[in-house]
């Protein structure tokens, strides 16, 4: 399979699965957009392996094989998806360690274990989200020593937002991603969190977590000034989409146990339209 065909496969995967990301990718020039398709497709397939219906041992073996395939592809062996990722890594000098960090994070999900403290949850967020953000800034183009720090914070902010949105779904699958010490502090069950989204304990817990996420959003906003125009454009769309998602979770009074909070398509389109002048250097965002 040619590298061009591999990129085409990655675009098909992204178009089919990336509701929150695909519109944002469109603001990038084609070479960088294709690179984002490759990165997204890798992440999507890694997640799919970890979430497969097989046994834990089967999924662990599959992830180990996937890691071996990744190494071989980065060394030049053709692959329907990873050839594009390998080309992206070469073109944009993306450190390979970030790809392996994503696999490490998915391995953490094979046997759901509680997170005793936020420090341990932070490490998980780094692997499944911040590592992706750190790869992204190489594709987008960045300057300044602090850009990686801000990208890491962005990954944590986005992942914390995902965790808050998906608490009900994750709980029903036997997974609780909030720190145990926070759950105990606010009087919530470390195993089930809560069954009533209107109860005071749950409301206080969620408000605390939302405020924590906001701190990371505030810190990560500084990344914009470190990025090239196209990078600022796509980052403004992604940051804006997830920050709006957090706002909608708050507006729903944290009722994430019975409904799935979403950002409407019209708002995503508005963010993309607003980013286009930034993309062309007509505005700073």
Buried (B, 14 or more C-beta within 10 A) or exposed (E): EEBEEBBBBBBEBBEEBBEBBBBBBBBBEEEBBBBBBBBBBBBBBBBBBBEEEEEEEEBBEBBEEBBEBBBBBBEEEBBBBBBBBBBBBEBBEBEBEBBBBBBBBBBBBBEEEBBEEBEBBBBBBBBBBBBBBBBBBBBBBBEEEEBBBBBBBBBBBBBBBBBBBBBBEBBEEEBBBBBBEBBEEBEBBBEEBBEEBEEEBBBBBBBBBBEBBBEBBEBBBBBBBBBBBBBBBBBBBBBBBBBBBBBBBBEBEBBBBEEEBBBEEEBBEBBBEBBBBBBEEEBEB
